[in-house]
Amino acid sequence: MEQVSPTTRGRRKDVGKRDAIILAARALFLERGFAGTSMECLAGVAHVSKATLYSHFADKNALYRAIIEDKVMDYRLADFSERLCGDMRRDLELIAVSLQDLLFDDEAVAMVRMVISEARQQSPLVKIFEEAGPGQVFARIADYFESCKQRGEQGLGCPHDEASLFTDLVIGHRKFMRVLMNIEKVPKAAARKKNAHEAVSTFLALKKH
């Protein structure tokens, strides 16, 4: 019986074209807004056919979700389990530095500004952004605290509450808001690392009381 090769069962999607679509969408969404960007325009800027575009992404919502998920993956926050060592301080510092780097990524800051603008128009972007970005990262951090409790780490309460406290300390909402409003510049790598380490030290000190 003749064997059917994998290539005859359906053509694999071209990764290079997907990347081109993502890059085009990032630029156009930030330049024109979500509502102001059509799939036809996206196809043209990405130099792909509309059929190719729709073979990768069902609609603009799916494309926007992929952009946010890719940004989270860029900083390895979708699943950081393989990078952990089991020492809570060192693990939290690794997570905190990655989170600071993601928060203050120039493109990520621009994405947050866009979501804030779109929120006034009851845009679906707000929910998509929360689910694919902050919501996903927060869930992974809560999972980490759950694993810490299970292995007997002392002083930890509800994993969700611990994740809320930890992320609040790491994000530093006043500084982040000042960056969003262009009052302060995005902190450099050394400053982000310092902020992350200070947040972890504060968190662990609170857990001793």
SERO-4910 file (N, C-alpha, C, O; in steps of 0.05 Angstrom, whole numbers):
BEGIN
 pado doro    nc1    nc2    nc3   cac1   cac2   cac3    cc1    cc2    cc3    oc1    oc2    oc3
  Met    A     17    -24      0      0      0      0     18     25      0     37     27     16
  Glu    A     11     43    -17     28     67    -20     24     85      5      1     91     13
  Gln    A     46     94     16     45    112     39     41    140     30     53    149     10
  Val    A     26    155     45     21    183     39     41    200     55     42    198     79
  Ser    A     57    216     41     77    232     55     63    254     70     41    263     62
  Pro    A     75    264     92     62    286    107     56    310     90     36    325     96
  Thr    A     72    316     69     68    340     53     42    338     36     32    358     28
  Thr    A     33    313     32      9    310     15    -17    313     32    -38    314     20
  Arg    A    -14    314     58    -38    315     75    -47    344     80    -68    349     92
  Gly    A    -33    363     70    -39    391     75    -14    407     78      4    399     93
  Arg    A    -13    429     65     12    445     66     15    458     93     -4    470    104
  Arg    A     39    457    104     45    470    129     45    501    125     54    511    104
  Lys    A     36    515    145     36    544    143     64    554    143     82    544    158
  Asp    A     69    574    127     96    586    125    101    604    149     88    624    153
  Val    A    121    596    165    128    611    189    137    639    182    131    658    197
  Gly    A    152    641    160    162    668    152    139    687    146    140    711    152
  Lys    A    118    676    133     95    693    127     80    701    152     70    723    155
  Arg    A     78    682    171     65    689    196     79    712    210     67    730    220
  Asp    A    106    710    211    122    731    223    118    757    209    117    778    222
  Ala    A    117    757    183    113    781    167     85    794    174     83    818    176
  Ile    A     65    777    177     38    787    184     39    799    212     27    821    216
  Ile    A     52    786    231     53    796    258     67    823    259     58    842    272
  Leu    A     90    825    245    105    850    244     88    873    232     88    895    242
  Ala    A     74    867    211     58    887    198     35    896    216     28    919    218
  Ala    A     23    876    229      0    882    247      9    899    271     -5    918    279
  Arg    A     32    893    282     42    909    305     45    938    297     36    956    311
  Ala    A     57    942    274     62    970    265     35    984    258     31   1007    266
  Leu    A     17    970    244     -8    983    236    -27    988    259    -39   1009    260
  Phe    A    -29    969    277    -46    973    300    -37    997    317    -54   1013    326
  Leu    A    -11    999    321     -1   1022    337     -3   1048    322     -7   1069    334
  Glu    A     -1   1047    295     -3   1072    279    -31   1081    275    -37   1105    277
  Arg    A    -49   1062    268    -76   1069    260    -98   1061    280   -121   1068    277
  Gly    A    -90   1045    300   -110   1035    318   -122   1009    307   -119   1002    284
  Phe    A   -136    995    325   -148    969    317   -170    973    296   -170    960    276
  Ala    A   -189    991    302   -211    995    284   -203   1007    257   -215   1002    237
  Gly    A   -181   1022    257   -172   1035    233   -154   1018    215   -144   1027    195
  Thr    A   -150    993    223   -134    975    207   -151    952    196   -164    937    211
  Ser    A   -151    950    170   -167    929    157   -149    905    150   -125    907    148
  Met    A   -162    881    148   -147    857    140   -135    860    112   -113    850    107
  Glu    A   -149    875     95   -138    879     68   -113    896     69    -93    890     55
  Cys    A   -113    916     86    -89    933     89    -66    916    101    -43    919     93
  Leu    A    -73    900    121    -52    883    133    -39    864    113    -15    861    113
  Ala    A    -56    852     96    -45    834     76    -26    849     57     -5    839     50
  Gly    A    -33    873     50    -16    889     32     11    896     44     31    893     31
  Val    A     10    905     69     35    913     83     53    889     88     77    891     87
  Ala    A     40    866     94     56    842    100     64    828     74     80    808     75
  His    A     55    837     51     62    826     25     53    796     23     67    779     14
  Val    A     28    792     32     16    765     29    -12    769     18    -23    791     19
  Ser    A    -23    747      8    -51    748     -2    -70    748     21    -63    740     43
  Lys    A    -95    757     16   -115    755     37   -121    727     45   -126    721     68
  Ala    A   -119    708     25   -123    680     31   -102    670     50   -107    655     69
  Thr    A    -77    678     46    -55    670     64    -59    682     92    -55    669    112
  Leu    A    -67    707     93    -72    720    118    -94    705    134    -90    699    158
  Tyr    A   -116    699    121   -137    685    135   -131    656    141   -143    644    158
  Ser    A   -111    644    127   -103    617    134    -87    616    160    -86    595    173
  His    A    -76    639    167    -61    641    192    -78    651    215    -76    642    238
  Phe    A    -96    671    209   -112    684    230   -140    687    220   -145    699    198
  Ala    A   -159    677    235   -187    678    227   -198    706    224   -215    711    207
  Asp    A   -188    724    241   -198    752    241   -178    770    256   -157    760    265
  Lys    A   -184    795    258   -166    814    271   -163    807    301   -142    811    312
  Asn    A   -184    798    313   -183    790    342   -162    769    346   -146    770    364
  Ala    A   -163    748    329   -143    726    332   -115    736    327    -96    727    340
  Leu    A   -112    754    308    -86    765    302    -75    782    326    -52    780    333
  Tyr    A    -93    799    337    -84    815    360    -76    797    384    -57    802    397
  Arg    A    -92    776    388    -86    757    410    -58    745    406    -42    742    424
  Ala    A    -52    738    381    -26    726    375     -3    745    380     18    737    390
  Ile    A     -8    771    374     12    791    379     19    793    409     42    793    417
  Ile    A     -2    793    426      2    795    455     15    770    465     34    771    482
  Glu    A      6    747    456     18    722    465     47    720    457     64    710    473
  Asp    A     54    729    433     82    728    424     99    746    441    122    740    447
  Lys    A     88    769    449    104    788    466    110    775    493    132    778    503
  Val    A     90    762    505     94    748    530    115    726    527    132    722    544
  Met    A    114    712    505    133    690    500    161    701    495    181    688    502
  Asp    A    163    725    484    190    738    480    205    739    506    230    736    506
  Tyr    A    191    743    528    204    746    554    201    720    571    206    721    595
  Arg    A    193    699    558    191    672    570    174    672    595    181    659    615
  Leu    A    152    687    594    134    688    617    109    671    614     93    668    632
  Ala    A    105    659    590     82    642    586     86    616    601     67    604    610
  Asp    A    111    607    604    118    583    619    147    586    627    165    581    612
  Phe    A    151    594    653    179    597    662    188    574    680    209    576    692
  Ser    A    173    553    680    179    530    699    206    518    694    220    511    713
  Glu    A    215    517    669    240    504    663    264    521    672    286    511    673
  Arg    A    259    546    678    281    564    686    284    566    716    303    579    726
  Leu    A    266    554    731    266    556    760    285    536    773    290    515    762
  Cys    A    296    544    796    316    527    809    305    515    835    318    497    846
  Gly    A    282    525    845    272    514    870    277    531    894    265    527    915
  Asp    A    295    551    892    300    570    913    282    593    909    283    607    888
  Met    A    264    599    928    243    618    923    253    646    917    243    660    899
  Arg    A    274    655    931    284    682    926    295    684    898    289    702    883
  Arg    A    311    664    890    323    665    863    302    662    842    303    675    821
  Asp    A    282    645    847    260    642    827    244    668    824    238    676    802
  Leu    A    238    681    846    222    705    845    238    728    832    226    744    818
  Glu    A    264    728    836    280    749    823    280    745    793    279    764    778
  Leu    A    282    720    785    281    714    756    255    723    744    254    735    723
  Ile    A    233    716    758    206    723    748    203    754    748    193    765    729
  Ala    A    213    767    769    209    796    772    225    811    750    215    830    739
  Val    A    250    802    745    266    815    724    252    812    697    251    831    681
  Ser    A    243    788    691    229    783    665    204    800    663    198    811    642
  Leu    A    189    803    685    165    818    685    171    848    681    157    862    666
  Gln    A    192    858    695    200    886    691    208    891    662    201    911    650
  Asp    A    223    872    651    232    876    623    208    876    604    208    891    584
  Leu    A    188    859    609    165    859    592    149    885    595    141    897    575
  Leu    A    144    893    620    129    917    625    140    942    611    125    958    600
  Phe    A    166    944    611    179    968    601    191    964    573    208    980    564
  Asp    A    183    943    560    190    940    531    175    962    516    152    967    521
  Asp    A    190    976    499    178   1000    486    152    993    471    133   1008    473
  Glu    A    152    971    458    128    963    443    105    955    462     82    961    456
  Ala    A    112    942    484     92    934    504     79    959    516     55    960    520
  Val    A     95    980    522     84   1005    532     65   1017    512     44   1027    519
  Ala    A     73   1017    487     56   1028    466     30   1012    464      8   1023    459
  Met    A     31    986    467      7    969    466    -12    976    489    -36    977    485
  Val    A     -1    980    513    -18    988    535    -32   1014    530    -56   1018    536
  Arg    A    -17   1033    519    -29   1059    513    -52   1056    493    -72   1069    495
  Met    A    -48   1038    473    -69   1034    453    -94   1021    466   -116   1029    460
  Val    A    -89   1002    484   -112    989    497   -128   1009    514   -152   1009    514
  Ile    A   -113   1027    528   -127   1047    544   -144   1065    526   -167   1072    533
  Ser    A   -133   1072    502   -149   1088    483   -173   1073    473   -195   1085    470
  Glu    A   -169   1048    466   -191   1032    455   -212   1026    476   -236   1022    468
  Ala    A   -205   1026    501   -225   1020    522   -248   1040    522   -271   1033    529
  Arg    A   -243   1065    514   -264   1085    513   -285   1078    492   -307   1089    493
  Gln    A   -278   1061    473   -296   1054    451   -308   1027    455   -319   1016    436
  Gln    A   -307   1016    479   -317    989    484   -306    968    465   -320    951    455
  Ser    A   -280    970    460   -267    953    441   -263    925    453   -258    922    477
  Pro    A   -264    904    436   -258    877    445   -229    873    453   -222    853    466
  Leu    A   -212    892    445   -184    890    451   -178    888    481   -159    875    489
  Val    A   -194    902    497   -189    902    526   -189    874    538   -171    866    552
  Lys    A   -210    859    531   -212    832    541   -190    814    530   -179    798    544
  Ile    A   -185    817    504   -165    800    491   -137    806    503   -122    788    509
  Phe    A   -131    832    507   -106    839    519   -103    828    547    -82    817    554
  Glu    A   -123    830    563   -122    820    591   -118    789    591   -102    779    606
  Glu    A   -133    775    574   -131    746    574   -104    736    564    -92    718    576
  Ala    A    -95    748    542    -70    738    529    -45    749    542    -24    737    540
  Gly    A    -47    772    556    -23    784    567    -23    783    598    -15    762    609
  Pro    A    -32    804    611    -31    805    641    -44    781    654    -34    770    674
  Gly    A    -67    772    644    -81    750    656    -66    724    655    -65    709    674
  Gln    A    -53    719    632    -37    695    629    -13    695    647     -7    675    660
  Val    A      1    718    649     25    720    666     17    717    695     31    703    710
  Phe    A     -4    731    703    -13    729    731    -20    700    738    -13    691    760
  Ala    A    -33    686    720    -40    658    726    -16    641    730    -15    623    748
  Arg    A      5    645    714     30    630    717     43    636    744     54    618    757
  Ile    A     42    661    753     54    668    778     38    656    801     50    647    821
  Ala    A     12    657    799     -5    644    820      1    614    821      2    603    842
  Asp    A      5    602    798     12    573    797     38    568    811     41    548    825
  Tyr    A     57    587    808     83    584    821     79    584    852     91    568    866
  Phe    A     64    603    862     59    604    891     44    580    901     49    571    923
  Glu    A     27    569    885     13    544    892     34    521    895     32    505    913
  Ser    A     52    520    876     73    499    878     91    503    902    100    484    914
  Cys    A     96    529    909    112    534    933     98    524    958    111    513    976
  Lys    A     72    529    960     57    520    983     57    490    985     60    478   1006
  Gln    A     55    477    962     54    448    962     80    435    971     80    413    982
  Arg    A    102    449    966    128    438    974    136    447   1002    158    441   1012
  Gly    A    118    462   1016    122    468   1044    134    495   1050    143    499   1073
  Glu    A    135    514   1031    146    541   1037    128    554   1058    103    553   1056
  Gln    A    140    566   1078    125    578   1100    117    607   1094    130    621   1079
  Gly    A     95    615   1107     87    643   1106     70    650   1082     62    674   1079
  Leu    A     63    631   1066     47    637   1042     18    632   1047     10    612   1059
  Gly    A      1    650   1037    -28    646   1039    -40    637   1013    -28    620    999
  Cys    A    -63    648   1006    -76    642    981    -58    649    957    -49    671    956
  Pro    A    -53    630    939    -35    635    917    -43    660    900    -27    675    891
  His    A    -70    664    897    -79    687    882    -72    713    897    -64    732    884
  Asp    A    -75    713    923    -68    737    939    -38    742    938    -30    765    936
  Glu    A    -23    721    940      7    724    939     15    735    912     33    752    910
  Ala    A      3    725    891     10    735    864      2    764    861     16    779    848
  Ser    A    -21    772    873    -29    800    872     -9    818    886     -1    839    875
  Leu    A     -1    810    910     19    826    925     45    828    910     57    849    907
  Phe    A     54    805    901     80    804    887     80    821    862     99    837    858
  Thr    A     60    818    845     59    834    820     56    864    826     67    880    811
  Asp    A     40    871    846     38    899    853     65    911    861     71    933    853
  Leu    A     81    896    876    107    905    884    126    908    860    141    927    858
  Val    A    125    888    842    143    888    819    136    910    799    153    924    789
  Ile    A    110    913    794    102    932    773    107    961    782    116    977    766
  Gly    A    101    967    808    105    994    817     87   1013    800     96   1027    783
  His    A     61   1012    806     41   1025    789     46   1054    785     40   1065    763
  Arg    A     56   1069    805     60   1097    801     81   1102    780     77   1119    762
  Lys    A    104   1088    781    125   1091    761    114   1083    733    119   1097    713
  Phe    A     99   1061    732     89   1051    707     70   1072    694     71   1076    670
  Met    A     53   1083    711     34   1104    701     49   1128    691     42   1140    671
  Arg    A     71   1136    705     86   1159    696    100   1154    670    103   1172    653
  Val    A    108   1129    665    120   1121    640     99   1122    618    104   1132    596
  Leu    A     75   1112    624     53   1112    604     46   1140    596     39   1145    573
  Met    A     48   1159    615     41   1187    609     64   1203    599     62   1228    595
  Asn    A     87   1190    594    111   1203    584    122   1224    604    136   1242    596
  Ile    A    116   1220    629    128   1238    650    156   1228    657    174   1244    662
  Glu    A    159   1201    657    186   1189    661    193   1173    637    176   1163    622
  Lys    A    219   1169    633    229   1152    612    228   1123    621    228   1117    645
  Val    A    228   1105    602    229   1076    608    255   1071    623    277   1078    613
  Pro    A    254   1058    646    279   1053    661    298   1034    646    289   1016    633
  Lys    A    323   1039    649    343   1023    635    346    996    649    335    991    671
  Ala    A    360    977    636    362    950    646    372    948    675    361    932    690
  Ala    A    392    963    682    403    962    709    382    971    729    380    960    751
  Ala    A    367    992    722    347   1002    741    324    982    743    313    979    765
  Arg    A    317    969    721    295    949    722    304    925    740    288    915    756
  Lys    A    329    917    737    338    895    754    339    903    783    331    887    800
  Lys    A    347    927    789    347    937    817    319    938    828    314    929    850
  Asn    A    300    948    812    272    949    821    261    921    827    247    917    846
  Ala    A    268    902    809    259    875    813    269    862    838    254    850    853
  His    A    295    866    843    307    855    868    295    867    893    291    854    913
  Glu    A    291    893    892    279    907    915    251    897    920    242    894    943
  Ala    A    236    893    899    208    883    902    208    855    915    191    849    932
  Val    A    226    838    906    228    811    917    236    812    947    224    798    963
  Ser    A    255    829    954    263    831    982    240    841    999    236    831   1021
  Thr    A    225    860    989    202    870   1004    181    849   1008    170    845   1029
  Phe    A    176    834    986    156    812    988    164    792   1009    148    784   1025
  Leu    A    189    783   1008    198    762   1026    199    772   1055    193    757   1073
  Ala    A    205    798   1059    205    809   1085    177    809   1097    173    803   1120
  Leu    A    157    815   1080    129    815   1089    120    786   1096    103    783   1114
  Lys    A    131    767   1083    123    739   1088    134    728   1115    125    708   1125
  Lys    A    154    742   1126    166    733   1151    150    743   1175    155    733   1197
  His    A    132    762   1171    117    773   1193     90    759   1196     74    766   1214
***
